[in-house]
Amino acid sequence: MSSPPKSSRELLGWLWRNYLHQHTGTMAIAMVFMLVEGSMIGAVSYMMQPMFDEVLVAGNTSALKWVSIAFLLIFSMRGVAGVVQKVLLARVSQLTAASLRIDLLNRMIRQDTSFHQTHPPGFLIQRIQGDVGAVNDVWRGIITGAGRDAISLIILIGVAINIDWVWTAIMLIGVPLMFLPIGAGQRYVRKKASAARDLGATLSTRLDEVFHGIVPIKLNRLENYQAERYSGYTDTFVRSEIRAAFGTAAITGMIDIMAGVGFMGVLLYGGSEIISGEKTVGQFMSFFTAIGLAFDPMRRLASLSGSWQAAAAALERLKELMDAPIRLKSPEHPVPPPEGLPDIQLDEVSLSYGDAKVLNNLSLRAESGKTTALVGASGAGKSTIFNLLTRLVDPQAGTIRVGGIDVKDIALQDLRDLYSVVSQEALLFDETLRENILLGRKDVSDEDLKPVLDAAHVSDYLANLPDGLDTLVGPRGSALSGGQRQRVVIARALLRDTPILLLDEATSALDAQSEKVVQSALDRLAGGRTTLVIAHRLATIISADKIIVMDSGQMVDQGTHQELLDRGGIYADLYHLQFKGGKTVIDPKGAAALLPRAPALSAPQPSWMRRIGQRLFG
């Protein structure tokens, strides 16, 4: 059940404590100029009485000069003060928005994988860009206008009371009656604006998914389907925005109705006093100007109250994201990471996502400096082990040790510095090839980089790129082939030079030629490291020092390739399924060559092989 909406006071207090208080000095200076600007409009209405009574009606030419000069000074001071306060407060609003965006990003990228599974990228982009922008637009209007308008309103009402308090009371008689409908209007605006902000996040998510999935959309002829789906969300979003705009406009409309009633009352009551000579024309014009000018800031303040409700809906969601707990943190008193080549051990580890059990009391060990392969059906928990080792997620039970140290006792940065990860999804940033390898490092020269490029076989295609290392690789590395992207990731791992290497189906998406080149680079990368490999292609792991067979989150067998074949079981069944009729020859160094190749997929297979294939690959 969602929590009740935060009050405006709570939200403003949070914004002030975390962001605005550091700009107190600038805001104080701006307030002084705001006071000058706001008070000058009161001076204009006050000068109406001498202008009419002493200049226009009495014909006093000597008063003409000082009244004219007074108006010039009033408008000049108002102009200068307005420019200064607007610039100062615009600076405050922009700096506040920038700080909020940066803090949100820092907070979001430190959340665990379960958070990002329930908060898609489009949702977070909308929060950081759209919601912060909405808050900033309204806040800029509030801090640049509300203070000035409030000061102007107070001074103008003061001028009106000074002329005739009875007229003023008649003019404002409807104000108390407006509180209830305005409050209802504000609640309506906030409700509709909140719905619009949620729909805005949904629209951003849909766009993110469409553009990232543009190829399957085209191949499956889903252009019309996706466009119609987006159109449906957009129609709902537009209706919510229109309803929120109606609520805001209705608030200012109520002010106009009240102004009309007040003016009618003043004209009926005050007009008779002027006709009878009890009041002068100058007094009436001064009062009329003061009240007429007062309704402009009153309308703007009422409009801002509606706009603030829209901003409050956005600000409430931003606060929820900022308050979302970060579950995976570094320990308060971390221990140094292990030195040398550490071993890896899982002791009775269990992990569930909701009701789905992923790992069930799993225990295994990967020896220091050796290659350990994980084999099993999709969903057996192999990739989850990598997430546990790098603390992208923590188990509900059991212990994970690296070099004999519990991973929860090592600082997150130190722990992740122990690993290099190469997965089948070789996603690159939309930067240059050089930046995708260096990842921000400034201590690597071209001479230091060359052996890394050679070892990863990046040099093989570097000369064919238009700008060499400074070539932009495109969104997610789309300007490179799959094999080229994979080699960039391997070069990145070689440059990191970590003691532990995690390979997750690193060649599964490659063609035979690319796989051969990438596998060569991986073999070079794995040398002298503690290596864990996830693979469905047994040809890539038959030379591993140990193979662990997993099923339903448990280890069901382990041993070398030949030991597992001799024992039979899941691994032997999988081997015979992949390489029917083949035989393995192990050389003295432990390398394996497989002859002959697997038969064509169209070759008939016994029913027991089909059953095993369904079990292993779903």
N, C-alpha and C positions, 0 to 999 in steps of 0.2 A: 504494500500500500504506500502511495507516494506521501511525502511529508506535506504539511499545510504550507501555503505560500508565506514567504517571509514578508514582514512589514517593510514599508519604505524606510522607516527609521533604522531597522536592522541592516538593510542593504546599503544605505548611505553610510552608516557607521562602519561597516566592513570596508567600503571603498575608501573612506577617509583614513582609517587606521593603516591600511595596507599600501595606499598609493598617494592620496592627496596631501597627507600631513607633511610630506617632505617638501612641498611647494608652498608652505605657509607664508613665507616672506614675500614671494612673488604675488600671491593672492591678496595679501594685505595691501601692497602697493596698488594693485589693480582696483581694490575696493575703494581706495581714496579717490582715484580718478572716476570710478563708477559713481561715487557720491556726488562729485562735481557735475558729471554728465546728467545724472538724474535730477539734481536740484535746479539745473538751468531751465528745464522745461517748466518747473514751478515758477521760476522768475519771469518766463514769458507770459504766463497767465496773469501774474501779479501786475506786470507792466501794462496790461490792457486797460486798467482803470485810469491811470494818468494819461494814457494816449487818447482815450475817448473824452474824458471829462475836461482835461486841461488843454489839450491840443486841438482835437477835432471839434468839440462842442464849444469850449470857451474861446478858442482861437488864440491861445497864448503862444506867440512865436518863439519867445525865449525858451519855453519848455520843449519846443520841437527838437532843438539841438541835443539836449541831454537825454531825451527819450530815445532819439535815433542812435546816439552813441551807446546808450545802454543796451539796445537791441543788438548792435554790432558786437559788443563785448560778450553778451550772453551766448550768441550763436557761435562765436569764435572759440570761447572756452568749452562749449559743448562739443564742437568738432574735434579739437585737440584731445580733450579727455576721452572721447569715444574711441579715437584711433589707438591711444596708448593702452587703455584697458582691454580692448579687443585683442591686440597683439599679445599682451602679457597672458591673458587667459587662454588664447588659442595655443600658446606654447605649453601651458599647463595641461590642457586637454590632450594634446598630441603626445607629450611625454608620458602622461598617464596611460593612454591607450597602448603605446609602445611597450611600457613596462608590463602591462597586463598581458599582452600577447606573448612576450618573452617568458613570463612566469608560467603561463598556461602551457606553452610548448615544453618548457623544462619539466613541468609536472607530468604531462602526458607521456613523454618518452621514457619516463622512469616507472611507468605502470607495468604490471606483469602482463603476460600473454592473455590471461583470462579477461582482463579489462579490455584489451584491444579486440578480443573476439566478440564482445558485446557492444563495442563502440566503433563502428566502421570508420574508415578514413574520411569519407564525405561528411559524416556527423561532426567529427573533430575539426575539420577544416571550416565548416560553417560556424562552429562555436568560436574558434580563434579569430577568423576573419569577419564573418557576418555579424555575430553577436557583439563582439567588441566594437565593431564599427557602428552598430546601432546605438550602443551605450555612449560611445564617444560623440556621435552626432547630437544626441539629446543633451548629454552633459555639457557639451560646448554651448548649446543654446541656453542651458540653465545658468551656467556660470558667467556667460557673457551678457545674458539678457535679464535673467530673473532678478539679480541684485539691482541692476539699474532700474528695471521696471518697478520693483518694490519701493525703491527710494522715490522715484517719480510719483508713484501713486500716493505715498504718504504725504509728500510735500504738496501735491495738487489738492488732495482732500483738505489739508491744513489751510491752503489758500481759500478754498470754498467755505470752510467753517468760519474763517476770519471775516469773510464778507457777510455771510448770513447762515447761521447754524440751522435755522428752520428749513431754508431752501435745501441745505445739504441733507438733512434728515429725510425730507420728502424724496430727494433724488435717490437715496440709498435704501429706501424703505423695503425694497424687494430683496435686498442682499441676504437676510437670514433665511428667506424662503428658498434660496437657491442651493443651500448646503446639501439637502437630502438628494435632489436630483443629480447634482454634480457628483456626489459620492457614488451614487448608483452608476453614473456614466463612467467613472474611473474604474470601478470593478468590472464593468462590461468590457472596457478597452483592454484591461489587463488580461482578461480571459481570452479574448480574441487574438490579442498580440501573442500570447503564450502559444496558442494553437498555430499561429502563423510561423513562429520561430521553430516549432517542431517540424512543420511541413517544409520549412526552408532547409533544415538538416536532412530531411528525407530526399529532397530534390538534389542536394549536393551529393548524397550517397549514390543516388541513381546515376548522376552524371559521371561520378568516379568509376562506377562499375561499367557503364557503357563504353567509356573511352579506353579503359584498360582491357575490355573484352571485345574490342572492335572487330578482331579477326573472326572469332567464332560467331559473332552477330552476323557478319557478312556471309560466312559459309553456310549458316543455317537459315539465311533469308529472314532475319529477325528485325530488319530495319523498321518496318511498319509497326510491328508489335512493340518494340522499345519506344518508338516515337509516341504511339498512342498511350502507352503506360505513363510516360513522362507528362503527356498532355493532361491526363487525368489528375495527376498530382498537382500540376500547375493550376488547373481550374479550381481545385479546392483551396490552394494557397491564395489565389487571387481573391476568392470570396472572403477568406479570413482577413486579408489585408483591407478589403473594402469595408468590411464590418467594423474593423478597428478604426479606420479613418472616419466612418460615420459617427462612432462614439466620441472621437476627439472633436469633430466638427459640431456635434450636438452640444457639447459643453460650452463652446464659444457662442453658439447660437442662443443659448439661455441667457448669456450675459447681454447680448444685443436686445433681447426681448425685455429684460429688466431695465436696460437703459432707455428704451422707448417709453415704458411706463413712467419712469422717473422724470424724463424730460417733459412729458405731458403734464404731470403734476406740478412741476416747477413753473411751467408757462402759465398754467391756470391760476396758480397762487401768486407767483412773483409778478406776472404781467399786470395784474390789477394794482400792485404796489407801485410799479413804475408809472402807470397811467395816473395814479393819484399823487405822484410826486414824492412818495416816501423813500424810494430808491432811485438812484441815478442810472442812466444808460451805461455809464462806465462800469458801475458796480455789476450790473447784469452781464455785460460783455466779459468782464473779468471772471465772474462766476461761471458763465456759460463756457468760456475757453478752458477754465480749469477742469470742469467736469467733463467737457468733450475730450480734452486731452487725457483725462484720467481713465476713460474707458478703453483707450488703446492699450496701455500697459495691463489693464485688467483683463482684456481679451487675450493678450499674449500670455499672461500668467495662467489663465484658464486653459489655453491651448497647450502650454507646457505641462500642465498637470495631466492632461490626457497623454501627451507624448511620453511623459515620465513613466506612465504605467506600462507602455510598450517597452521602454528601456528596462524597467524593473523586471519584466518577464525574462528578458535576455540576461540581465545581471544575475538573476536568481540561478539560472542554469550555469553561468560561469562560476558562481560561488560553489555550486554543487560539485563541479569538476575539480575546482581547487581544493575542496574539502574531502574529495574521495581519498580514502587511505591508500598509501603505498605499502603493499603487503610484503614485498621482497626488498629488504633493506640490508645494508652492511651491518655487521655486528658492532656494538658500541666499543668493544675492546678486541679488535681483530688480531689474529696471530699472523706471523709472516707466512707467505706461501711456501710450499716445499721447493727445495732446490734440486737441480739435476733432472733426471728423467723419472717422474713419479709413476707409481702404479695407480690403478683405479679399482675401487671396490664398492659394491653395493651390498648392503646387509639387510635382508628382509624388508625390502622397500615396497610400499603399496601406494597407489595413486588412483584416484577416481575423479572423473568429471561429472558431477551430479550423481546419477545412479549408474553411470557407465564405469565399470572398473577397468582401468587400463593396465596397471601393473598389480600383480597379486603375490605379495610376499616374495619378491624377486631377490635373489642373491647371485652375484657373479663377480669375477675378478679379471682384470686386464693387466697382464704383467708389464713391468717397466721395460721400455725400449723395444717391445714386440708389437706385432700386428694381430689384433683380435677382431674377428669378423662376426657380425650379428646377422643371422638369417632367420627368416620366418615369413608367415603370411602378412599381408597388409592388415594393420590393426593389431599386430602382436605386441606392440609397445616399443619397437626398436627406436624410432625417432624420439619418443618420449624420454628415453634414457639420455639422449643428447641434451634435451631441454633441462633435465634434472642436473646433469653435470655442470652446465653453464648457468644454472639457477635462473632460467627463464620461468621456472615453476618449481615449487617445493613439494615434496611428498607429504602425504598425511601420516605415514609411519615409515620407520626404518632410517638408516643412516647411509650417507654417501661420503666416501673418503677419497681424497686425492693425495697421494704421497703420505698416507696415514693420517691426514688432517681432515676433519669434518668440513665440508664445503661451506657450511653455515658459519664457521669460525673464521673464514677468510674474507677480507674486504672484497666486495663485488668487483671492483676494478682490478684488483690483484688476481682474483680467481679467473676472470675472463681473459686476462693477459696470458694465462697458461695455455689457451686454446687457439688453434686455427681451424676454421670450419669451411669445408667445401661441400656444397649441396648441389642437388640437381637443378635447383632454381638459382642460376647464376645471375641474380638481379644486380644491375649496375646503376649508378646515379647518372643523371643527365648532366655530366661534366666531361672533362677531357679524359682520355685514356690514362694520362699521367696521374691525374687527381684520383681516379678510381683505384689506382694501385697504391699511391702514397697515403691516401685518406688523411690528408692534412699534415703529414710529416714534412718538416722543413730541413731535416738533417741528412737527406739522401741526395747525393749528386748523381749525375748521369753515369759516371764511371762506376759508382756503387750499384746503380740500377741495372746496368747491362748484363752482368752474370745472372741476375734474377730473371730478366726477360729471356735470356737464352735457355735457362733451365726450364722455364715454364712454356717454352716454344712460342712465346709472344713475338719474338724476333722473326719468326718464320713468315708472318704476314704484315709486320710493321711497315715495311717498305711500300706496301700496296695502299696504305692509308694516305689520304691527301695531305695531312699535316703531321703524320707520324704520331708521336706521343701526345701531341697537342690537338689531336682530332677529337671532336665531340662524339660521344658514343650514342647519343640520342636517349629518349625516355626509356628507362629500364634496359639500356644497352641495345636498343632495337636496331641501331646501325651496324651491329656486328652479328655474325652467325652464332649459333649455339656453341660450337666448338671454340670460337674465338673468345666469347664471353667466359667460358669455363677456364680458359687459359689465363685470362686476366685475374680471375678469382684465385687461381693457383699461384700466380705471381704475387698477389697480395699476401697470400699465406706464407710464401717463401720469404717475403720481406719481413713479415712479423717474426719469423724464426722462433716459434713457441715450442715448448717441450711436448705438447700433446696435439695430435692431429685427429680431427673428426671428419670422416668422409661419409656423406649421406647420399647414396645413389648418384655419385658424382659423374658417372658416364652413361646413365640410363637413357638420357634423351638424345644421345649423339649417334650419328651414323658410324659405320664400321671404320672408315678412314680417320674421322675425327676422334673416335674412341681410342684408336691405337696411339695417336699422338698425345692425347690427354692422359691416357693410362701411363705412358712413359713419363710424363711430367709428374704424375701422382706418385709413381714409384720412387722418383728422385726426391720428391717432397717428403715421403714417409721415412726415408732413410735416417736412422738415428733418433727416431721419435717414438713415443708411446702412441700407437695408432689404433683407433676404433673405426671399423668400416661397416656400413650398412649396404648390402647389395642383394639384388635379386638375381643378377647375372653371376652364376657361380664361377664362370671363367675368370672373373676379376679377383676372386678371393681364395682360390684353391691352394695358393701358396702361403696363406696366412698361417701364423704360428699357432693360432687357436681359432676354432669356429664354434660359436655358441648358437644353438638352435632354440628359437623361442616360439611359443604357442600360447595364445590367450593370456599374455602378460606374465608368463612363467618360463624359466629355462627348462627345457625338456631333454637336452643333450648337449655335450660339448666334447671337443677333441680336434685332432687334425683332420684334414680332408680325407686321408686314407683310412684313419681310424673310424670316422663316421660312416664311410662307405662299407667297411668291413662289418660294422655292427648292424647295418640296416637301419630302418626307421624313417622319420620324416625327411632327413637330409638325403639319404640314399634314394628315396622315392623321388624327391625333387631333382636330384642329379640325373637319374635315369629318364625322367620326364623331359628334361632340357636337352640331354645328350643321348638319345636312344641310339644304341649301337656303337657309341664312341668308347674309347678307352683312354686312360690317363697314364702318361709316362712321367714319372718324377725323376728329375735329374739330381745329381749329388748335392747341388746347392739348394734344393727344395723348390726350384721353379717347376711349373707344370705346363705341359703342352697337351692340347686336346685334339685328338684325331679320331674319326673325321669330324666335320662340322655337323650341326644338328640338321635333321631332315626338314624338308619344306613343310609348312604348316598344313598343307593339303594332304599330307601322308596320313593314312589311317592310323589311329591310336587305339590300344585296348581300353576298355571301359574303366579299368582300375586306374589308368593314367589320367583319364578325364576327371575322375573323382578327386584324385590328388590335386590336379590343377585347380579345380573349383575350390578346394579347401585352402590352398595356398594363395591364390590370387583373387578369390571372390568372384 
